[in-house]
Amino acid sequence: MADPNHPEHADLKRWYGANFDPTDISETKIAARLAKIANRKPKTKLPATKSKRQIN
């Protein structure tokens, strides 16, 4: 997306919906999005399994 001479640049720009600036990094936005992902709850609980190598 950062290379205007790349053959897929126009398509990626349309897909992204705006100009792309690879230097425009917001630490606050990244932290907020990662926190949202980290706080997701699984749809189902996975069964607990014991490792065969586990020492009791």
C-alpha positions, 0 to 999 in steps of 0.5 A: 500500500505504501508503494504508489507504483505497485500494480495493486496499489489502486485496488488496495487503496480502494479497499482500505478506503483512505490514503495509507500512511505507514508512519501514522502509528497511534500507540493508543489505538493499537493498545485499545484494539489489542485490549479488546482482542485480549478481553474476548471470551471464547464462544465455548469452553474447551475441555481441560485435558491432562498432559501425559507428561504431567507429573502429579 
